[in-house]
Amino acid sequence: MVLLLSSGTGLAQMHPPEPTVNLGDTSFLDALGGPGVLLEQIGDAYHSGLTTNGMGQALGTAPAVNSISSLTHGIVLTKHHLLGAWYGTEVIVTAAHVNGGAPGAIGGFGDLTLSPLILQWKQQKFGPTLLNQRFVLDFEVPVGEYSQTLPTSLSSHAFTVHPYYAFTYFPVRRIETSWRTHYLYNGVNNSPPIQTKAHSTQAGQAAHFNATVAFGLAHGLWLGANGYFLKQFTDPKLDGAKLHGSPEQVGSLGPGLVWDHGQTMFYVNGYHEFGALNRPQGNKLVVRVQWIPGRHPGIGGAD
């Protein structure tokens, strides 16, 4: 979702927000993988009654935000090798409904994510410990619902480059920690919302990560904690001019579980956000189902 936030007084400029990214959509056992096909469906529900400025203070005029979204994700990982890893590709199709209160509601398809490069390394063993690693080069294509006249859209209307590196580490049997670290580069929107009174906008570059720690119980059930953090580290731009003092930031923590049932894996993750700057802050629930034909439960130490 794209919500425009006032970045200050005087100029009354509008802060170009970061696009929707993977904040907590992936979690436990993240970097496990091998040649084959993966299909998954992810459902998100998000509520925010608070939007903050650059000082972390609430914006009293900002509306509550409620949204539901669906991500359909497909991966093909071949047996061919590149840089010592299996090579593959992926596609993610998104759809959402966002209710921004007085500014209105919108529903439809969001931007499309495509990757021409997935590198999945074979699980490595170091004594009693196990390490799984993956690198993915993602591109977001701005094909989602977008309007210059509405304050809420489902597309950033700009191309982005969004690579990530993920690892899952088993320090001992039945304990896992997974980390997925992203870099986000945003292109230029040459048809920004008319509220900006600008000819072009560009969101700042950002980094964000998802992290987990979990304990494996009987019958493939894992319970643990999960969280995410996003930090924008360059200033957004209006007509090429930097908007100083308008970084975005948000963190979260919450509980989660995954049931490893072999070819099917079920995830439920909850998040409570904190420390938001220049963006909404709220609560998020993620429900996720994976189907991996030919997979057996317990692969990768997850037994």
Salt bridges, closest charged atoms under 4 A:
ASP25 OD1 - LYS284 NZ 3.59
ASP30 OD1 - ARG134 NH1 3.77
ASP30 OD1 - ARG180 NH2 2.75
GLU40 OE2 - HIS73 ND1 2.61
GLU40 OE1 - ARG288 NE 2.70
ASP44 OD2 - LYS284 NZ 3.50
GLU90 OE1 - HIS73 NE2 2.58
GLU140 OE1 - HIS162 ND1 3.44
ASP235 OD2 - HIS244 ND1 2.95
GLU248 OE2 - HIS15 NE2 3.00
GLU248 OE1 - ARG279 NH1 2.84
ASP260 OD1 - ARG295 NH1 2.71
ASP303 OD2 - ARG173 NH2 3.51
